[in-house]
Amino acid sequence: MNGNYNSYGTSWADQWDDGPDPIMVGSNNKSNGGGATTKYKEKLGEGLGKTKTVASSGIKKLKDGTSVGIHWIKTKYSKATQKH
């Protein structure tokens, strides 16, 4: 290592992460007037709405597929028992 570089007292993030620090949700930083918090809440609400829609359609497909599968099994079973 280079002798001029002293990493004593710095964290891993200080040494390796050169990006900006993330904005803490719920922090008392009022410098932006709450606009960022409102924006994140809107995005979160949109995301939850999309998630709900996808989950709803997935459950409907699962329910329909299960119904078709059970009907198929019943039909196969009844055909097998009628042959005897």
Biopython code that builds the backbone (N, CA, C, O; Angstrom):
import numpy as np
from Bio.PDB.StructureBuilder import StructureBuilder

atoms = [
    (1, "MET", "N", (0.830, -1.187, 0.000)),
    (1, "MET", "CA", (0.000, 0.000, 0.000)),
    (1, "MET", "C", (0.865, 1.236, 0.000)),
    (1, "MET", "O", (2.024, 1.206, 0.412)),
    (2, "ASN", "N", (0.307, 2.281, -0.449)),
    (2, "ASN", "CA", (0.994, 3.554, -0.474)),
    (2, "ASN", "C", (1.103, 4.089, 0.942)),
    (2, "ASN", "O", (0.101, 4.134, 1.656)),
    (3, "GLY", "N", (2.286, 4.494, 1.365)),
    (3, "GLY", "CA", (2.499, 4.981, 2.722)),
    (3, "GLY", "C", (1.822, 6.303, 2.991)),
    (3, "GLY", "O", (1.612, 6.646, 4.154)),
    (4, "ASN", "N", (1.467, 7.072, 1.956)),
    (4, "ASN", "CA", (0.814, 8.367, 2.136)),
    (4, "ASN", "C", (-0.675, 8.224, 2.397)),
    (4, "ASN", "O", (-1.319, 9.167, 2.856)),
    (5, "TYR", "N", (-1.219, 7.069, 2.111)),
    (5, "TYR", "CA", (-2.654, 6.843, 2.277)),
    (5, "TYR", "C", (-2.904, 6.245, 3.658)),
    (5, "TYR", "O", (-2.458, 5.136, 3.951)),
    (6, "ASN", "N", (-3.605, 6.969, 4.487)),
    (6, "ASN", "CA", (-3.883, 6.524, 5.849)),
    (6, "ASN", "C", (-5.363, 6.233, 5.972)),
    (6, "ASN", "O", (-6.181, 7.148, 5.878)),
    (7, "SER", "N", (-5.727, 4.964, 6.181)),
    (7, "SER", "CA", (-7.135, 4.598, 6.283)),
    (7, "SER", "C", (-7.580, 4.444, 7.729)),
    (7, "SER", "O", (-8.693, 3.987, 7.993)),
    (8, "TYR", "N", (-6.719, 4.822, 8.665)),
    (8, "TYR", "CA", (-7.062, 4.678, 10.072)),
    (8, "TYR", "C", (-8.207, 5.624, 10.420)),
    (8, "TYR", "O", (-8.142, 6.821, 10.141)),
    (9, "GLY", "N", (-9.249, 5.080, 11.028)),
    (9, "GLY", "CA", (-10.355, 5.900, 11.491)),
    (9, "GLY", "C", (-11.448, 6.123, 10.461)),
    (9, "GLY", "O", (-12.424, 6.816, 10.746)),
    (10, "THR", "N", (-11.312, 5.558, 9.283)),
    (10, "THR", "CA", (-12.364, 5.716, 8.286)),
    (10, "THR", "C", (-13.090, 4.385, 8.118)),
    (10, "THR", "O", (-12.511, 3.315, 8.306)),
    (11, "SER", "N", (-14.331, 4.471, 7.771)),
    (11, "SER", "CA", (-15.139, 3.263, 7.603)),
    (11, "SER", "C", (-14.939, 2.690, 6.208)),
    (11, "SER", "O", (-14.293, 3.302, 5.358)),
    (12, "TRP", "N", (-15.497, 1.515, 5.987)),
    (12, "TRP", "CA", (-15.408, 0.868, 4.689)),
    (12, "TRP", "C", (-16.029, 1.761, 3.618)),
    (12, "TRP", "O", (-15.476, 1.915, 2.529)),
    (13, "ALA", "N", (-17.181, 2.347, 3.936)),
    (13, "ALA", "CA", (-17.870, 3.188, 2.960)),
    (13, "ALA", "C", (-17.044, 4.423, 2.613)),
    (13, "ALA", "O", (-17.026, 4.854, 1.460)),
    (14, "ASP", "N", (-16.361, 4.991, 3.603)),
    (14, "ASP", "CA", (-15.533, 6.158, 3.322)),
    (14, "ASP", "C", (-14.374, 5.796, 2.398)),
    (14, "ASP", "O", (-13.948, 6.620, 1.589)),
    (15, "GLN", "N", (-13.872, 4.595, 2.509)),
    (15, "GLN", "CA", (-12.741, 4.187, 1.693)),
    (15, "GLN", "C", (-13.144, 3.779, 0.287)),
    (15, "GLN", "O", (-12.426, 4.080, -0.666)),
    (16, "TRP", "N", (-14.279, 3.101, 0.133)),
    (16, "TRP", "CA", (-14.608, 2.474, -1.143)),
    (16, "TRP", "C", (-15.804, 3.072, -1.856)),
    (16, "TRP", "O", (-15.914, 2.923, -3.073)),
    (17, "ASP", "N", (-16.692, 3.731, -1.162)),
    (17, "ASP", "CA", (-17.901, 4.271, -1.776)),
    (17, "ASP", "C", (-17.699, 5.752, -2.056)),
    (17, "ASP", "O", (-17.655, 6.562, -1.130)),
    (18, "ASP", "N", (-17.579, 6.103, -3.320)),
    (18, "ASP", "CA", (-17.360, 7.504, -3.656)),
    (18, "ASP", "C", (-18.641, 8.214, -4.078)),
    (18, "ASP", "O", (-18.602, 9.379, -4.475)),
    (19, "GLY", "N", (-19.781, 7.516, -3.997)),
    (19, "GLY", "CA", (-21.053, 8.113, -4.375)),
    (19, "GLY", "C", (-21.630, 8.960, -3.255)),
    (19, "GLY", "O", (-21.116, 8.944, -2.137)),
    (20, "PRO", "N", (-22.689, 9.698, -3.544)),
    (20, "PRO", "CA", (-23.315, 10.527, -2.506)),
    (20, "PRO", "C", (-24.030, 9.650, -1.483)),
    (20, "PRO", "O", (-24.421, 8.520, -1.777)),
    (21, "ASP", "N", (-24.189, 10.181, -0.297)),
    (21, "ASP", "CA", (-24.902, 9.463, 0.751)),
    (21, "ASP", "C", (-26.386, 9.424, 0.420)),
    (21, "ASP", "O", (-26.921, 10.402, -0.102)),
    (22, "PRO", "N", (-27.064, 8.317, 0.712)),
    (22, "PRO", "CA", (-28.501, 8.236, 0.424)),
    (22, "PRO", "C", (-29.286, 9.137, 1.369)),
    (22, "PRO", "O", (-28.837, 9.444, 2.474)),
    (23, "ILE", "N", (-30.455, 9.551, 0.920)),
    (23, "ILE", "CA", (-31.332, 10.370, 1.742)),
    (23, "ILE", "C", (-32.050, 9.452, 2.713)),
    (23, "ILE", "O", (-32.645, 8.454, 2.307)),
    (24, "MET", "N", (-31.998, 9.777, 3.964)),
    (24, "MET", "CA", (-32.640, 8.963, 4.994)),
    (24, "MET", "C", (-34.132, 9.283, 5.028)),
    (24, "MET", "O", (-34.513, 10.450, 5.123)),
    (25, "VAL", "N", (-34.974, 8.260, 4.950)),
    (25, "VAL", "CA", (-36.408, 8.438, 5.030)),
    (25, "VAL", "C", (-36.762, 8.719, 6.475)),
    (25, "VAL", "O", (-36.319, 8.006, 7.375)),
    (26, "GLY", "N", (-37.547, 9.742, 6.704)),
    (26, "GLY", "CA", (-37.955, 10.086, 8.054)),
    (26, "GLY", "C", (-36.927, 10.930, 8.783)),
    (26, "GLY", "O", (-37.058, 11.129, 9.990)),
    (27, "SER", "N", (-35.918, 11.429, 8.103)),
    (27, "SER", "CA", (-34.923, 12.265, 8.767)),
    (27, "SER", "C", (-35.497, 13.651, 8.994)),
    (27, "SER", "O", (-36.498, 14.031, 8.387)),
    (28, "ASN", "N", (-34.866, 14.383, 9.855)),
    (28, "ASN", "CA", (-35.328, 15.728, 10.193)),
    (28, "ASN", "C", (-34.714, 16.786, 9.299)),
    (28, "ASN", "O", (-34.713, 17.963, 9.658)),
    (29, "ASN", "N", (-34.196, 16.403, 8.155)),
    (29, "ASN", "CA", (-33.585, 17.333, 7.220)),
    (29, "ASN", "C", (-34.692, 18.034, 6.443)),
    (29, "ASN", "O", (-35.324, 17.426, 5.578)),
    (30, "LYS", "N", (-34.931, 19.301, 6.743)),
    (30, "LYS", "CA", (-36.020, 20.061, 6.117)),
    (30, "LYS", "C", (-35.504, 20.983, 5.026)),
    (30, "LYS", "O", (-36.242, 21.862, 4.582)),
    (31, "SER", "N", (-34.268, 20.818, 4.578)),
    (31, "SER", "CA", (-33.680, 21.730, 3.613)),
    (31, "SER", "C", (-34.385, 21.690, 2.265)),
    (31, "SER", "O", (-34.377, 22.687, 1.543)),
    (32, "ASN", "N", (-34.989, 20.574, 1.911)),
    (32, "ASN", "CA", (-35.639, 20.487, 0.610)),
    (32, "ASN", "C", (-37.131, 20.773, 0.691)),
    (32, "ASN", "O", (-37.829, 20.616, -0.311)),
    (33, "GLY", "N", (-37.637, 21.180, 1.822)),
    (33, "GLY", "CA", (-39.033, 21.555, 1.959)),
    (33, "GLY", "C", (-39.991, 20.383, 1.930)),
    (33, "GLY", "O", (-41.192, 20.597, 1.762)),
    (34, "GLY", "N", (-39.530, 19.171, 2.084)),
    (34, "GLY", "CA", (-40.410, 18.011, 2.094)),
    (34, "GLY", "C", (-40.765, 17.516, 0.712)),
    (34, "GLY", "O", (-41.517, 16.550, 0.586)),
    (35, "GLY", "N", (-40.251, 18.145, -0.331)),
    (35, "GLY", "CA", (-40.572, 17.738, -1.694)),
    (35, "GLY", "C", (-40.077, 16.347, -2.017)),
    (35, "GLY", "O", (-40.762, 15.580, -2.693)),
    (36, "ALA", "N", (-38.892, 16.017, -1.536)),
    (36, "ALA", "CA", (-38.329, 14.692, -1.811)),
    (36, "ALA", "C", (-39.154, 13.617, -1.128)),
    (36, "ALA", "O", (-39.403, 12.557, -1.702)),
    (37, "THR", "N", (-39.576, 13.889, 0.097)),
    (37, "THR", "CA", (-40.374, 12.907, 0.835)),
    (37, "THR", "C", (-41.697, 12.669, 0.134)),
    (37, "THR", "O", (-42.144, 11.527, 0.020)),
    (38, "THR", "N", (-42.319, 13.720, -0.330)),
    (38, "THR", "CA", (-43.587, 13.596, -1.050)),
    (38, "THR", "C", (-43.404, 12.797, -2.330)),
    (38, "THR", "O", (-44.237, 11.960, -2.678)),
    (39, "LYS", "N", (-42.304, 13.063, -3.026)),
    (39, "LYS", "CA", (-42.030, 12.357, -4.280)),
    (39, "LYS", "C", (-41.857, 10.865, -4.029)),
    (39, "LYS", "O", (-42.380, 10.042, -4.781)),
    (40, "TYR", "N", (-41.114, 10.510, -2.961)),
    (40, "TYR", "CA", (-40.897, 9.102, -2.649)),
    (40, "TYR", "C", (-42.189, 8.426, -2.211)),
    (40, "TYR", "O", (-42.419, 7.260, -2.535)),
    (41, "LYS", "N", (-43.027, 9.142, -1.482)),
    (41, "LYS", "CA", (-44.314, 8.572, -1.061)),
    (41, "LYS", "C", (-45.200, 8.310, -2.272)),
    (41, "LYS", "O", (-45.901, 7.299, -2.322)),
    (42, "GLU", "N", (-45.172, 9.213, -3.246)),
    (42, "GLU", "CA", (-45.965, 9.008, -4.461)),
    (42, "GLU", "C", (-45.471, 7.795, -5.235)),
    (42, "GLU", "O", (-46.270, 6.985, -5.706)),
    (43, "LYS", "N", (-44.141, 7.668, -5.366)),
    (43, "LYS", "CA", (-43.584, 6.518, -6.075)),
    (43, "LYS", "C", (-43.903, 5.227, -5.344)),
    (43, "LYS", "O", (-44.206, 4.212, -5.971)),
    (44, "LEU", "N", (-43.836, 5.259, -4.022)),
    (44, "LEU", "CA", (-44.159, 4.078, -3.231)),
    (44, "LEU", "C", (-45.622, 3.699, -3.426)),
    (44, "LEU", "O", (-45.942, 2.520, -3.576)),
    (45, "GLY", "N", (-46.509, 4.687, -3.426)),
    (45, "GLY", "CA", (-47.929, 4.419, -3.641)),
    (45, "GLY", "C", (-48.193, 3.827, -5.012)),
    (45, "GLY", "O", (-48.993, 2.902, -5.151)),
    (46, "GLU", "N", (-47.515, 4.363, -6.033)),
    (46, "GLU", "CA", (-47.671, 3.825, -7.390)),
    (46, "GLU", "C", (-47.174, 2.387, -7.447)),
    (46, "GLU", "O", (-47.809, 1.526, -8.055)),
    (47, "GLY", "N", (-46.044, 2.136, -6.815)),
    (47, "GLY", "CA", (-45.475, 0.788, -6.814)),
    (47, "GLY", "C", (-46.379, -0.204, -6.118)),
    (47, "GLY", "O", (-46.531, -1.337, -6.574)),
    (48, "LEU", "N", (-46.980, 0.214, -5.014)),
    (48, "LEU", "CA", (-47.878, -0.686, -4.295)),
    (48, "LEU", "C", (-49.137, -0.965, -5.108)),
    (48, "LEU", "O", (-49.664, -2.077, -5.079)),
    (49, "GLY", "N", (-49.614, 0.029, -5.824)),
    (49, "GLY", "CA", (-50.776, -0.181, -6.682)),
    (49, "GLY", "C", (-50.484, -1.177, -7.786)),
    (49, "GLY", "O", (-51.310, -2.036, -8.092)),
    (50, "LYS", "N", (-49.298, -1.059, -8.388)),
    (50, "LYS", "CA", (-48.909, -1.993, -9.447)),
    (50, "LYS", "C", (-48.731, -3.396, -8.874)),
    (50, "LYS", "O", (-49.129, -4.384, -9.491)),
    (51, "THR", "N", (-48.137, -3.473, -7.702)),
    (51, "THR", "CA", (-47.935, -4.775, -7.059)),
    (51, "THR", "C", (-49.262, -5.440, -6.756)),
    (51, "THR", "O", (-49.418, -6.645, -6.952)),
    (52, "LYS", "N", (-50.204, -4.668, -6.284)),
    (52, "LYS", "CA", (-51.533, -5.208, -5.969)),
    (52, "LYS", "C", (-52.201, -5.739, -7.233)),
    (52, "LYS", "O", (-52.817, -6.804, -7.207)),
    (53, "THR", "N", (-52.086, -5.012, -8.329)),
    (53, "THR", "CA", (-52.693, -5.439, -9.588)),
    (53, "THR", "C", (-52.058, -6.739, -10.090)),
    (53, "THR", "O", (-52.763, -7.657, -10.510)),
    (54, "VAL", "N", (-50.742, -6.812, -10.044)),
    (54, "VAL", "CA", (-50.044, -8.012, -10.503)),
    (54, "VAL", "C", (-50.386, -9.198, -9.614)),
    (54, "VAL", "O", (-50.626, -10.297, -10.113)),
    (55, "ALA", "N", (-50.410, -8.987, -8.308)),
    (55, "ALA", "CA", (-50.743, -10.073, -7.386)),
    (55, "ALA", "C", (-52.175, -10.546, -7.609)),
    (55, "ALA", "O", (-52.448, -11.746, -7.568)),
    (56, "SER", "N", (-53.071, -9.625, -7.840)),
    (56, "SER", "CA", (-54.469, -9.971, -8.072)),
    (56, "SER", "C", (-54.623, -10.825, -9.333)),
    (56, "SER", "O", (-55.332, -11.831, -9.326)),
    (57, "SER", "N", (-53.962, -10.421, -10.400)),
    (57, "SER", "CA", (-54.073, -11.207, -11.638)),
    (57, "SER", "C", (-53.373, -12.556, -11.478)),
    (57, "SER", "O", (-53.826, -13.553, -12.040)),
    (58, "GLY", "N", (-52.282, -12.600, -10.724)),
    (58, "GLY", "CA", (-51.590, -13.863, -10.484)),
    (58, "GLY", "C", (-52.442, -14.835, -9.695)),
    (58, "GLY", "O", (-52.480, -16.026, -10.004)),
    (59, "ILE", "N", (-53.124, -14.336, -8.680)),
    (59, "ILE", "CA", (-54.008, -15.184, -7.876)),
    (59, "ILE", "C", (-55.162, -15.698, -8.730)),
    (59, "ILE", "O", (-55.556, -16.858, -8.605)),
    (60, "LYS", "N", (-55.707, -14.841, -9.600)),
    (60, "LYS", "CA", (-56.802, -15.274, -10.468)),
    (60, "LYS", "C", (-56.333, -16.396, -11.394)),
    (60, "LYS", "O", (-57.043, -17.382, -11.587)),
    (61, "LYS", "N", (-55.127, -16.243, -11.972)),
    (61, "LYS", "CA", (-54.589, -17.283, -12.854)),
    (61, "LYS", "C", (-54.352, -18.575, -12.084)),
    (61, "LYS", "O", (-54.627, -19.661, -12.592)),
    (62, "LEU", "N", (-53.847, -18.464, -10.871)),
    (62, "LEU", "CA", (-53.601, -19.641, -10.050)),
    (62, "LEU", "C", (-54.913, -20.356, -9.725)),
    (62, "LEU", "O", (-54.998, -21.582, -9.790)),
    (63, "LYS", "N", (-55.918, -19.580, -9.380)),
    (63, "LYS", "CA", (-57.228, -20.151, -9.055)),
    (63, "LYS", "C", (-57.827, -20.856, -10.277)),
    (63, "LYS", "O", (-58.339, -21.970, -10.167)),
    (64, "ASP", "N", (-57.759, -20.204, -11.433)),
    (64, "ASP", "CA", (-58.293, -20.805, -12.659)),
    (64, "ASP", "C", (-57.529, -22.080, -13.026)),
    (64, "ASP", "O", (-58.130, -23.090, -13.392)),
    (65, "GLY", "N", (-56.208, -22.023, -12.924)),
    (65, "GLY", "CA", (-55.395, -23.191, -13.249)),
    (65, "GLY", "C", (-55.660, -24.353, -12.307)),
    (65, "GLY", "O", (-55.710, -25.505, -12.738)),
    (66, "THR", "N", (-55.829, -24.062, -11.039)),
    (66, "THR", "CA", (-56.133, -25.108, -10.068)),
    (66, "THR", "C", (-57.485, -25.737, -10.364)),
    (66, "THR", "O", (-57.639, -26.955, -10.283)),
    (67, "SER", "N", (-58.459, -24.911, -10.705)),
    (67, "SER", "CA", (-59.785, -25.413, -11.023)),
    (67, "SER", "C", (-59.753, -26.348, -12.232)),
    (67, "SER", "O", (-60.373, -27.412, -12.224)),
    (68, "VAL", "N", (-59.023, -25.938, -13.266)),
    (68, "VAL", "CA", (-58.898, -26.766, -14.468)),
    (68, "VAL", "C", (-58.176, -28.069, -14.139)),
    (68, "VAL", "O", (-58.567, -29.133, -14.618)),
    (69, "GLY", "N", (-57.128, -27.992, -13.328)),
    (69, "GLY", "CA", (-56.375, -29.184, -12.949)),
    (69, "GLY", "C", (-57.205, -30.175, -12.154)),
    (69, "GLY", "O", (-57.147, -31.380, -12.397)),
    (70, "ILE", "N", (-57.975, -29.668, -11.207)),
    (70, "ILE", "CA", (-58.833, -30.550, -10.402)),
    (70, "ILE", "C", (-59.908, -31.182, -11.275)),
    (70, "ILE", "O", (-60.210, -32.367, -11.128)),
    (71, "HIS", "N", (-60.481, -30.406, -12.176)),
    (71, "HIS", "CA", (-61.494, -30.953, -13.089)),
    (71, "HIS", "C", (-60.891, -32.066, -13.954)),
    (71, "HIS", "O", (-61.530, -33.095, -14.172)),
    (72, "TRP", "N", (-59.661, -31.862, -14.449)),
    (72, "TRP", "CA", (-58.974, -32.863, -15.263)),
    (72, "TRP", "C", (-58.743, -34.144, -14.462)),
    (72, "TRP", "O", (-58.958, -35.243, -14.972)),
    (73, "ILE", "N", (-58.304, -34.002, -13.206)),
    (73, "ILE", "CA", (-58.071, -35.177, -12.348)),
    (73, "ILE", "C", (-59.375, -35.926, -12.095)),
    (73, "ILE", "O", (-59.405, -37.156, -12.145)),
    (74, "LYS", "N", (-60.448, -35.195, -11.825)),
    (74, "LYS", "CA", (-61.748, -35.844, -11.598)),
    (74, "LYS", "C", (-62.201, -36.604, -12.835)),
    (74, "LYS", "O", (-62.718, -37.716, -12.729)),
    (75, "THR", "N", (-62.009, -36.007, -14.011)),
    (75, "THR", "CA", (-62.401, -36.660, -15.256)),
    (75, "THR", "C", (-61.588, -37.928, -15.474)),
    (75, "THR", "O", (-62.149, -38.964, -15.830)),
    (76, "LYS", "N", (-60.289, -37.866, -15.267)),
    (76, "LYS", "CA", (-59.429, -39.043, -15.432)),
    (76, "LYS", "C", (-59.801, -40.129, -14.436)),
    (76, "LYS", "O", (-59.824, -41.309, -14.788)),
    (77, "TYR", "N", (-60.091, -39.753, -13.213)),
    (77, "TYR", "CA", (-60.454, -40.730, -12.183)),
    (77, "TYR", "C", (-61.787, -41.404, -12.519)),
    (77, "TYR", "O", (-61.942, -42.617, -12.384)),
    (78, "SER", "N", (-62.745, -40.578, -12.961)),
    (78, "SER", "CA", (-64.054, -41.174, -13.269)),
    (78, "SER", "C", (-63.965, -42.123, -14.485)),
    (78, "SER", "O", (-64.652, -43.144, -14.513)),
    (79, "LYS", "N", (-63.136, -41.800, -15.474)),
    (79, "LYS", "CA", (-62.947, -42.686, -16.623)),
    (79, "LYS", "C", (-62.284, -43.985, -16.185)),
    (79, "LYS", "O", (-62.635, -45.053, -16.686)),
    (80, "ALA", "N", (-61.343, -43.914, -15.272)),
    (80, "ALA", "CA", (-60.634, -45.090, -14.816)),
    (80, "ALA", "C", (-61.542, -45.996, -13.999)),
    (80, "ALA", "O", (-61.433, -47.219, -14.096)),
    (81, "THR", "N", (-62.418, -45.438, -13.214)),
    (81, "THR", "CA", (-63.295, -46.247, -12.374)),
    (81, "THR", "C", (-64.474, -46.818, -13.167)),
    (81, "THR", "O", (-65.040, -47.833, -12.759)),
    (82, "GLN", "N", (-64.858, -46.204, -14.276)),
    (82, "GLN", "CA", (-65.965, -46.717, -15.071)),
    (82, "GLN", "C", (-65.578, -47.942, -15.906)),
    (82, "GLN", "O", (-66.452, -48.707, -16.313)),
    (83, "LYS", "N", (-64.297, -48.137, -16.162)),
    (83, "LYS", "CA", (-63.859, -49.258, -16.992)),
    (83, "LYS", "C", (-64.020, -50.583, -16.252)),
    (83, "LYS", "O", (-64.138, -51.624, -16.898)),
    (84, "HIS", "N", (-64.027, -50.580, -14.954)),
    (84, "HIS", "CA", (-64.068, -51.815, -14.193)),
    (84, "HIS", "C", (-65.468, -52.260, -14.009)),
    (84, "HIS", "O", (-65.711, -53.293, -13.386)),
]
sb = StructureBuilder()
sb.init_structure("model")
sb.init_model(0)
sb.init_chain("A")
sb.init_seg("    ")
for serial, (resi, resn, name, xyz) in enumerate(atoms, 1):
    if name == "N":
        sb.init_residue(resn, " ", resi, " ")
    sb.init_atom(name, np.array(xyz, "f"), 0.0, 1.0, " ", f" {name:<3s}", serial, name[0])
structure = sb.get_structure()
